[in-house]
Amino acid sequence: MSSQDIPEENLPAEQDHAHAAVTVADEKNPFADPGLPPHEHRIQDIDERAAKRSERVVALLFTVSMLATVGFIVSYVAIPHDKSIFVFPIGHVSALNFALGLTLGTALFCIGAGAVHWARTLMSDVEVADERHAIAASPEVRAQVHADFKQGAKESAIGRRGLIRTTMFGALALVPLSGVMLLRDLGPLPGTSLRHTLWAKGKLLVNMNTNQPLRPEDVAVGSLTFAKPEGLEEAQEDFQNEIAKAALMIIRLQPDNIKDKRELEWSHQGIVAFSKICTHVGCPISLYEQQTHHVLCPCHQSTFDLSDGARVIFGPAGHALPQLRIGVNDEGYLQALGDFEEPVGPAFWERG
């Protein structure tokens, strides 16, 4: 239905905003002003039942946004962070990330879609032409702007459309709660977990590549081997968290080349074990120079001397790599004689 099908007396009164006069192009004004076409009324301008339908659609979108925000909060609290689901055609994804993205995206989309539908169907769509004017506004212009603002607020029907107003305020009030909920990731505090690893007295040193316990004869002079604690498997839920603290470098030096007294005491036949985690920002150290006994962190080039207590000789690292005291058990396997005596990895403010 168009406005041409409605008797003229039923149409809303036009506001005298448009200019329809068409100027003729001449040398001074080479471009003619085409003016504005006759205004076409929407069905919502004519039929209050159609306007009510649009109002209900907008309110529904705002309500769905509120429900999606609640869903975001429930998902954040209830879904385990390690749970995965299969989503066609993406594949296996994190259930928590998928739920958070879906609910937050729905909440924001519905607010935007509701606002757009409101503007297109219920707010005034009368075309207005305005002449260019100086940037500095005169008092008369400022007064006109205020009057136009009030008129626009009136034409938006926000005062009359209570259902839209209520649901919009509800949706806008709930959406920020999604951000507030994310603050939960600031806790809980780590407590003493940064000071301890899985290493303990009697734990065997297991080769990361072969997954077999190490014997002294398995470690050649000048070689670099990576080890993990006995019992730590990749399939375990907390593997990444634990290996990030417990990863170990095994290097065999000639005992005469070890300069640090404590390093020599904590070794076994020249086999020394140091944390693999750089003390700068926690990158895994993997580059070993056999002749100098130096290891290099590939991230920021911090260099440690493994023949002298793994002290820092270059780069931004703040302190030496922690050493693990090792020995041999009755079956001839290398074992830890305790945990690291200091926290591994970067310094933190509670460390002292």
MIMIGU-321567 format. One record per residue: x negated, y, z of N, C-alpha, C in turn. Coordinates in steps of 0.001 Angstrom, whole numbers, padded with zeros to 6 digits, always signed. Atoms other than C-alpha are relative to their C-alpha. Layout:
XYZXYZXYZ
...
***
This chain:
-000858-001198+000000+000000+000000+000000-000887+001239+000000
+000730-001267+000041-001322+003509-000878+000935+001114+000414
-000810-001142-000425-000141+006942+000135+000994+000408-001079
-000925-000363+001070+001531+007308-003265+001325-000745+000114
-001214+000783-000165+004084+004670-002210+000842+000463+001184
-000683-000467-001199+005122+006587+000924+000643+001358-000281
-000612-001325+000175+007590+009460+000930-000881+001085+000602
+000902-001074-000417+005780+012759+001295+000233+000434+001427
-000266-000478-001355+007556+013624+004545-000583-000940+001064
+000562+000944-000959+006053+010471+006204-001519+000061+000084
+001458-000066+000004+002464+011337+005367-000495+000971+001066
+000572-000941-000961+000222+012970+008000-000314+001321-000663
+000298-001328+000537-000313+016674+007575-001483+000090-000338
+001388-000165+000420-003480+017510+005651-000628+001195+000711
+000733-001131-000550-006134+019692+007220-000706+000709-001145
+000542-000793+001112-007439+022491+005047-001518+000070+000108
+001457+000023-000051-011076+021347+004998-000595-000030-001395
+000601+000261+001306-011586+020446+001354+000155+001210-000913
-000130-001003+001046-012259+022827-001489+000084-000742-001315
-000214+000734+001239-010948+021645-004822-000363+000812-001238
+000306-000836+001154-011958+024568-007017-001288-000463-000653
+001181+000409+000748-014427+023677-009746-000565+001218-000696
+000637-001143+000645-016840+026382-010732-000559-000425-001340
+000531+000260+001337-018125+026654-014258-001500+000266+000019
+001453-000169+000036-021823+026171-014861-000372+001188-000864
+000541-001104+000777-023699+029223-016048-001494+000065+000245
+001445-000101-000149-027274+030462-016134-000407+000125+001463
+000342-000188-001412-027227+031438-012444+000259-001260+000806
-000345+001243-000682-025548+028235-011264+000139-001108-001056
-000021+000973+001112-026512+025492-013746+000803-001255+000294
-000734+001214-000338-024646+022783-011845+001398+000365+000487
-001383-000282-000391-020874+022877-011625+000349-000764+001268
-000481+000641-001220-019204+022081-008317+001252-000795-000338
-001158+000790+000399-016862+019167-008977+001123+000025+001021
-001033+000011-001029-014975+019702-005719+000201-001391+000573
-000306+001289-000619-013420+016834-003767+001268-000574-000611
-001225+000613+000541-010893+014322-005091+001115+000076+001021
-001116-000001-000954-007410+014233-003531-000187-001097+001042
+000186+000944-001096-007468+012519-000175+001011-001138-000077
-000847+001193-000001-006108+008942-000103+000177-000466+001446
-000254+000465-001361-004434+007933+003141-000157-001512+000100
+000095+001434-000266-005228+004544+004645+001329-000506+000552
-001238+000581-000519-002497+002143+005671+000154+000279+001485
-000074-000266-001446-003424+002777+009329+000470+001425+000282
-000473-001365-000191-002686+006485+008839+001516+000085-000143
-001410-000055+000358+000812+005652+007666+000859-000909+000876
-000759+001031-000712+001864+002542+009538-000637-000238+001366
+000528+000172-001353+001408+002442+013331-000221-001477+000320
+000227+001428-000236+001729-001347+013257-001360-000430-000538
+001327+000299+000541-001338-001551+011031-001094+000584+000886
+000969-000604-000914-003136+000833+013368-000163-000851+001250
+000073+000862-001174-002265-001431+016295-000795-001268-000303
+000766+001184+000373-003643-004426+014412-001490+000299-000015
+001410-000393+000011-006912-002595+013827-000521+000207+001409
+000414-000206-001385-006998-001597+017476-000283-001336+000679
+000208+001312-000617-006621-005239+018502-001263-000680-000533
+001216+000579+000568-009396-006310+016113-001240+000605+000661
+001134-000664-000640-011769-003712+017565-000141-000473+001445
+000042+000463-001383-010830-004716+021110-000498-001437+000081
+000464+001381+000020-011389-008380+020204-001517-000066-000175
+001447-000009+000211-014892-007628+018921-000736+000435+001258
+000641-000436-001243-015767-005727+022098+000115-001076+001082
-000174+001066-000986-014360-008566+024200-000944-001161-000273
+000956+001053+000349-016411-011144+022297-001415+000404+000397
+001311-000485-000424-019453-008967+022959-000190-000202+001504
+000103+000203-001449-018722-009072+026695-000203-001476+000331
+000132+001435-000254-018296-012856+026616-001384-000497-000406
+001331+000410+000445-021552-013237+024659-001063+000440+000990
+000949-000450-001009-023404-011152+027237+000035-000902+001225
-000123+000957-001110-022042-013370+029988-000655-001328-000379
+000632+001222+000467-023137-016360+027894-001513+000090+000026
+001447-000212-000069-026640-014884+027658-000502-000222+001418
+000423+000114-001392-026876-014622+031437+000100-001450+000478
-000176+001400-000413-025499-018132+031991-001073-000878-000639
+001020+000791+000684-027884-019581+029377-001365+000195+000638
+001304-000309-000579-030859-017841+030935-000198-000712+001335
+000085+000612-001324-030068-019272+034351+000111-001516-000080
-000369+001411-000054-028745-022727+033443-000828-000910-000903
+000680+000882+000955-030774-024023+030466-001475-000131+000362
+001432+000181-000302-034198-025538+031299-000865+000516-001140
+000851-000611+001032-037041-023811+029479-000674-001034-000895
+000678+001010+000791-038443-027121+028237+000967-000876-000806
-000990+000800+000731-035202-028498+026730+000000+000405-001467
-000053-000278+001435-035100-028818+022940+001247-000646-000594
-001170+000520+000696-032190-029389+020565-000289+000012-001493
+000138+000024+001452-031825-030193+016870+001056+000903-000613
-000910-000931+000672-030308-027389+014793-000255-000098-001497
+000136+000092+001461-029678-028033+011097+000138+001393-000617
+001111+000740+000610-031496-026969+008949-001350+000371+000602
+001255-000483-000577-034102-025471+011299-000845-001149+000516
+000718+001107-000630-035015-028686+013100+000079+000112+001509
+000035-000036-001458-035960-029085+016745-000506+001368+000469
+000350-001320-000526-036027-025757+018584+000263+000011+001496
-000251-000168-001432-036056-024577+022178+001473+000348+000219
-001423-000256-000276-032504-024764+023514+000185+001359+000659
-000127-001282-000691-033104-021748+025751-000161+001163-000975
+000215-001093+000955-034515-019539+022998+001159+000111-000992
-001102-000012+000950-031757-020560+020602+001250+000604+000638
-001188-000522-000681-029018-019828+023155-000138+001489+000283
+000198-001422-000293-030528-016479+024172+000113+000830-001271
-000077-000750+001257-030955-015358+020577+001404+000064-000549
-001354+000042+000541-027470-016468+019563+000944+000894+000801
-000931-000780-000825-025661-014866+022511-000329+001492-000040
+000360-001423+000036-027616-011599+022535+000286+000585-001379
-000305-000484+001346-027328-011285+018746+001492+000202-000199
-001458-000131+000111-023574-011891+018954+000493+001219+000768
-000436-001140-000814-023174-009320+021741-000290+001325-000702
+000357-001258+000662-025018-006590+019824+000749+000160-001318
-000712-000086+001278-023411-007454+016472+001447+000409+000212
-001422-000298-000208-019886-007321+017903+000210+001449+000426
-000110-001421-000347-020498-003901+019437-000102+000848-001267
+000158-000754+001242-021739-002604+016079+001176-000186-000942
-001121+000266+000903-018988-004316+014080+001275+000665+000508
-001178-000658-000566-016337-003018+016473-000016+001497-000236
+000106-001439+000223-017633+000532+016201+000243+000353-001469
-000181-000271+001429-017747+000340+012385+001470-000157-000392
-001407+000222+000358-014225-001112+012113+000880+001104+000578
-000724-001115-000626-012948+001547+014516-000107+001247-000866
+000221-001211+000792-014521+004319+012447+000683-000087-001367
-000525+000120+001353-013299+002953+009110+001517-000079-000055
-001444+000206+000075-009720+002234+010064+000825+000937+000875
-000794-000789-000944-008696+004482+012959-000464+001443+000146
+000463-001381-000093-010911+007555+013048+000347+000736-001288
-000349-000820+001164-010177+010432+010694-001032-000191-001108
+000910+000148+001141-011632+009961+007193+000219+001121-001017
-000218-001137+000899-010692+013348+005747-001347+000538-000465
+001254-000496+000544-013465+014533+003418-000128+001489+000290
+000248-001393-000351-015033+017829+004474-001206+000493-000782
+001124-000626+000690-017227+020075+002362-000414+001231+000790
+000501-001126-000775-019437+022589+004120-001169+000616-000752
+001084-000687+000680-021759+025197+002680-001262-000036+000864
+001270-000070-000719-025424+025268+003581-000084+001329+000752
+000143-001223-000793-026335+027784+006237-001375+000015+000639
+001302-000135-000654-029354+029040+008116-000111-000992+001147
+000217+000983-001071-030948+026641+010622+000406+000576+001349
-000367-000624-001279-030549+029094+013500+001507+000252+000008
-001458-000105-000066-026926+028871+014534+000411+001260+000750
-000545-001193-000663-024994+031982+015396+000981-000431+001083
-000994+000357-001025-022657+032093+018404+001302-000505-000607
-001229+000454+000636-019743+031727+016030-000119-001449-000463
+000207+001370+000471-021259+028570+014529+000002-000974+001167
+000024+000883-001165-021948+027084+017958+001416-000220+000531
-001381+000147-000449-018385+027782+018950+000774-000922-000943
-000669+000854+000958-017222+026132+015741-000405-001465+000171
+000476+001370-000228-019397+023073+016435+000709-000619+001191
-000702+000512-001177-017876+022709+019877+001459-000314-000330
-001391+000234+000377-014429+023055+018383+000122-001240-000893
-000018+001175+000862-015264+020471+015693-000198-001276+000804
+000227+001178-000842-016563+018097+018358+001281-000408+000719
-001258+000296-000686-013355+018393+020323+001037-000557-000971
-000941+000482+000989-011370+017938+017153-000324-001442-000399
+000407+001359+000344-013433+014852+016242+000354-000993+001085
-000375+000888-001108-012896+013386+019694+001498-000271-000009
-001454+000178+000071-009196+013974+019278+000369-000930-001146
-000323+000818+001160-009151+012398+015810-000472-001441+000155
+000455+001371-000214-011112+009370+017023+001020-000834+000742
-001079+000675-000730-008042+008519+019119-000499-000739+001223
+000503+000701-001175-010236+007450+022025+000866+000275+001226
-000900-000286-001106-007818+009145+024356+001300-000780-000086
-001262+000723+000182-004799+007401+022860-000182-001505-000014
+000222+001436+000148-006333+003988+022203-000681-000535+001258
+000554+000431-001283-006784+002835+025764-000626-001376-000047
+000546+001345+000088-007407-000784+024824-001407+000024-000574
+001336-000128+000583-010336+000150+022598-000959+000620+001001
+000867-000706-000933-011720+002553+025170-000460-000921+001129
+000335+000866-001124-011604+000003+027975-000961-001102-000404
+000869+001093+000427-013146-002868+026017-001363+000507-000469
+001279-000555+000423-015836-000629+024515-000882+000292+001201
+000781-000288-001194-016926+000625+027930-000455-001294+000678
+000394+001273-000597-016917-002962+029180-001157-000635-000736
+001082+000592+000794-019104-004191+026311-001305+000769+000198
+001208-000806-000173-021545-001271+026652-000565-000125+001411
+000477+000144-001378-021728-001779+030413-000664-001352+000228
+000542+001336-000233-022458-005508+030183-001288-000268-000768
+001173+000292+000818-025062-005516+027383-001323+000269+000722
+001283-000205-000692-027836-003928+029529-000341-001079+001014
+000295+001061-000959-027466-006828+031969-000909-001062-000608
+000898+000948+000651-029239-008982+029361-001459+000375+000275
+001360-000440-000302-032368-006884+029823-000347-000140+001464
+000248+000138-001438-031994-006894+033591-000329-001448+000349
+000250+001409-000289-031858-010698+033596-001418-000415-000377
+001348+000357+000422-035185-010845+031751-001044+000354+001050
+000941-000351-001060-036824-009232+034778-000281-001181+000912
+000240+001167-000838-036498-012616+036464-001324-000671-000346
+001256+000621+000396-039561-013707+034492-001202+000638+000680
+001096-000589-000764-041650-011386+036672-000333-000842+001229
+000238+000851-001159-041370-014017+039408+000288-001443-000343
+000499-000249-001354-041733-016132+041347-001509+000243+000008
+001429-000245-000124-045167-015155+042605-000763-001322-000068
+000746+001253+000172-047891-017703+041807-000492-000618+001292
+000502+000554-001255-048875-018102+045451-001465-000380-000116
+001394+000457+000070-052074-020160+045653-000238-000914-001197
+000138+000940+001113-051476-022102+042419-001186+000330-000896
+001135-000370+000842-054204-020121+040603-001323-000421+000607
+001239+000376-000692-056765-021279+043163-000280-001497-000041
+000152+001449-000040-056248-025012+042655+000255-000594-001378
-000209+000760+001226-056467-027492+039779+000273-001451+000383
-000242+001420-000260-055815-031229+039412-001252-000751+000442
+001226+000687-000416-059443-032005+040172+000006-000215+001504
+000091+000367-001416-059924-033788+043496-001054-001092+000144
+001030+001013-000249-062402-036151+045079+000479-001354-000517
-000330+001306+000549-062409-039451+043192+000658+000035-001364
-000618-000086+001324-060730-038168+039999-001042-000269-001084
+000923+000323+001078-062408-039707+036952+000002+001084-001068
+000112-000919+001127-063681-037530+034112+000361-000768-001270
-000511+000706+001171-061731-038599+030992-000320+000806-001254
+000337-000640+001273-062980-037815+027489+001277+000479-000691
-001190-000562+000641-060461-035517+025763+000270-000631-001366
-000177+000552+001343-061056-037171+022368+000381-001476+000028
-000247+001444-000025-061106-040862+023276+000998-000410+001069
-000912+000288-001107-058925-040655+026394-000516-001145+000880
+000638+001037-000801-061405-043003+028099-000898+000643+001064
+000888-000530-001038-063296-042483+031384-001445+000053-000497
+001377-000205+000444-066858-041266+030931-000987-000663+000954
+001151+000497-000743-070022-043041+032031-001180+000919-000285
+001168-000854+000270-073349-041224+032341-000651-000288-001343
+000644+000329+001269-074706-043138+029326+000803+000469-001209
-000814-000518+001109-071826-041744+027215-000374+001433-000361
+000328-001416+000207-073261-038225+027521-001481+000098-000341
+001382-000120+000445-076437-037683+025490-000563+001367+000360
+000658-001270-000287-078968-034975+026259+000259+000972-001148
-000272-001019+001005-078006-031774+024443+001393-000057-000591
-001351+000121+000553-074450-032913+023740+000996+000796+000833
-001095-000693-000679-071216-031139+024647+001243-000868-000108
-001193+000843-000046-068188-033175+025727+001075+000716+000802
-001120-000603-000718-064752-031971+026808+000746-001094+000768
-000631+000999-000865-063009-033743+029682+001218+000577+000690
-001192-000351-000769-059751-033739+031601+000086-000917+001208
-000118+000852-001176-058709-035179+034966+000732-001307-000317
-000684+001283+000116-057663-038792+035212+001485+000173+000350
-001433-000038-000258-053862-039175+034996+000739+001123-000694
-000653-001101+000707-053180-036024+032987+000175-000391-001466
-000294+000431+001359-051460-036964+029711+000744+001108-000763
-000608-001045+000824-050294-034779+026807+001520-000073+000003
-001454+000141+000018-046762-036171+027047+000662+000574+001246
-000579-000510-001242-046313-034767+030539+000533+001415-000188
-000673-001290+000134-044051-031748+030952-000927+001165+000325
+000845-001101-000452-046683-029635+032741-001421-000086-000551
+001356+000201+000521-049643-030679+030566-000697+001319-000317
+000639-001246+000428-050300-027236+029076-000388+000873+001192
+000320-000810-001172-050143-025486+032448-001197-000563+000759
+001073+000609-000781-052481-027982+034078-001327-000004-000751
+001250+000035+000752-055038-028332+031283-000589+001402-000135
+000485-001384+000080-055264-024527+031131-000882+000352+001190
+000854-000232-001173-056881-024710+034577-001075-001077+000168
+000873+001129-000313-058550-028112+034565-000945-000390-001130
+000859+000365+001124-060263-028253+031140-001470+000139+000386
+001377+000102-000485-063898-029191+031608-000975-000161-001167
+001117+000209+000926-067184-028965+029654-001038-000882+000687
+001033+000893-000518-069684-031794+030183-001236+000156-000891
+001247-000193+000740-073274-031044+029137-001108-000732+000751
+001143+000680-000628-076405-033108+029770-001277+000755-000347
+001262-000714+000142-079617-031192+030336-001119-000843+000610
+001126+000573-000730-083084-032284+031304-000023+000634+001384
-000028-000586-001350-083154-031875+035101-001028+001113+000190
+001035-001028-000156-086386-029852+034784+000427+001332-000612
-000448-001240+000643-084511-027296+032627+001076+000733+000794
-001047-000640-000805-081900-026527+035303-000669+000939+001003
+000654-001027-000818-082935-023293+037006+000699+000225+001333
-000769-000306-001207-080147-022924+039570-000005-001211+000943
+000126+001099-000965-080632-025010+042736+001340-000687+000246
-001292+000606-000268-076928-025520+043459+000514-000761-001222
-000423+000700+001210-076227-026454+039848-000654-001368-000081
+000702+001274+000036-078867-029171+040092+000572-000959+001035
-000545+000858-001053-077426-030469+043378+001378-000539-000375
-001355+000396+000360-073911-030635+041914+000054-000806-001303
+000043+000768+001243-075025-032460+038775-000303-001463+000307
+000390+001406-000128-075729-036126+038154-000914-000353-001160
+001004+000348+001015-078925-037016+036308-000014+001032-001133
+000008-001073+000998-078801-033655+034532+001340+000254-000660
-001344-000211+000550-075088-033981+033647+000711+001029+000863
-000670-001068-000733-073319-030764+034639+001402+000185-000574
-001409-000198+000401-069609-029971+034532+000424+001414+000368
-000453-001371-000211-068319-026410+034117+001407+000161-000573
-001318-000328+000544-064863-024966+033552-000132+000459-001444
-000015-000383+001407-064051-024572+029870+000704+001335-000215
-000822-001204+000132-061925-021481+030555-000854+001239+000236
+000809-001219-000100-063662-018165+029885+000514+000886+001121
-000380-000851-001127-063683-015784+032837+000338+001423-000421
-000416-001320+000472-062812-012822+030630+001522+000058-000104
-001462+000027+000141-059239-013460+029364+000551-001417-000124
-000519+001360-000049-059000-017251+029589-000053-000776-001294
+000121+000770+001240-059958-018381+026081-000789-001280+000254
+000787+001223-000143-061288-021945+025694-001372+000159-000650
+001366-000107+000513-065059-021991+025273-000327-001264-000788
+000226+001181+000834-066214-024275+022477-001304+000034-000781
+001216-000118+000806-069504-023047+020950-001227-000171+000894
+001163+000335-000835-072721-024544+022360-001269+000070-000826
+001292-000109+000669-076301-023689+021419-000988-000874+000775
+000755+001047-000693-078449-026682+022250-001356+000479+000497
+001370-000371-000355-081873-025029+022321-000049+000968+001189
+000004-001003-001075-080991-022153+024641+000893-000387+001170
-000974+000440-001018-078289-024009+026645+001055+001079+000261
-001016-001042-000119-075915-021102+026013+001320-000492-000609
-001312+000225+000604-072183-021411+025410+000630+001359-000278
-000577-001262+000471-070224-018728+023578+001512-000119-000065
-001447-000062+000137-066570-017786+023919+000317+000607-001360
-000260-000516+001352-065193-017329+020357+000897+001221-000037
-000945-001121+000028-062672-014681+021395-000706+001350+000060
+000635-001308-000181-064883-011829+022625-001501-000124+000236
+001452+000227+000015-068389-013345+022470-000672+000060+001373
+000658+000141-001299-068979-013678+026213-000904-001219-000058
+001001+001063+000089-072114-015825+026579-000461-000372+001397
+000353+000515-001316-073010-018036+029539-001217-000913-000124
+001191+000840-000025-076320-019729+030427+000276-001216+000875
-000344+001211-000748-075511-023324+031430-001188-000587+000750
+001160+000477-000746-079045-023895+032663-000252+000840+001246
+000210-000913-001138-078731-021078+035212+001331+000332+000664
-001259-000200-000703-075394-021567+036971+001114+000575-000850
-001001-000529+000932-073404-020561+033863+000267+001483+000221
-000161-001440-000202-074024-016912+034636+000213+000702-001333
-000283-000781+001201-072933-014239+032154-001278+000712-000442
+001169-000709+000527-075756-013014+029931+000375+000987-001097
-000448-000952+001014-073673-011126+027360+001520-000009-000048
-001431-000072+000230-070146-009907+026761+000780+000503+001198
-000852-000641-001010-067200-008689+028824+000402-000881+001179
-000392+000861-001118-066768-011707+031136-000537+000555+001313
+000352-000633-001271-066859-010646+034766-000811-000852+000941
+000745+000853-000934-068389-013667+036497-000296-001337-000666
+000457+001272+000557-069988-017059+035928+001137-001012-000066
-000969+001086+000084-068084-020190+034958-000072-000849+001264
+000030+000872-001173-067053-022265+037992-000548-001385-000361
+000561+001333+000210-068929-025542+038335+000753-001022+000844
-000646+001098-000711-067346-028863+039319-001084-000975+000465
+000975+000947-000546-069378-031097+041610+000399-001416-000410
-000318+001331+000518-069610-034585+040105-000972-001036+000556
+000833+001128-000387-071012-038014+040916+000438-001229-000766
-000336+001256+000650-070621-041677+039972+000639-000923+001025
-000652+000924-000931-068241-044203+041557-000656-001376-000057
+000594+001337-000093-068937-047838+042330+000023-000738-001328
-000103+000672+001299-067903-048860+038798-000843+000681-001071
+000890-000661+000940-070360-046473+037167+000635+001086-000831
-000677-001065+000742-067851-043856+035965-000245+001349+000679
+000136-001351-000538-068328-040136+036375+001301+000406+000687
-001171-000424-000751-065977-038702+038995-000242+001364+000622
+000092-001278-000716-065226-035368+040624-000177-000274+001482
+000186+000109-001444-066321-034864+044209+000809+001059+000739
-000871-001022-000583-063660-032225+044848+000554+000893-001087
-000521-000991+000941-061912-029298+043230-001035+001094-000187
+000839-001181+000134-063556-026134+041947+000046+000789+001306
+000027-000756-001244-064647-024011+044889+000466+001438-000173
-000531-001338+000274-063403-020838+043210+001007-000106-001135
-001003+000054+001070-060463-020041+040886-000663+000034-001371
+000515-000001+001362-061072-020741+037216+000634+001136-000796
-000574-000993+000898-060489-018276+034406-000237+001434+000447
+000181-001423-000285-060126-014487+034582+000234+000346+001465
-000251-000493-001354-060196-012523+037806+001412+000525+000105
-001323-000570-000244-056926-011401+039353-000060+000762+001314
+000140-001000-001063-056185-008717+041923+000015-000613+001392
-000047+000621-001331-055495-011115+044819-001255-000779+000325
+001143+000888-000174-058761-012936+044334-000976+000527+001049
+000903-000567-000992-060805-010521+046458-001443-000027-000478
***
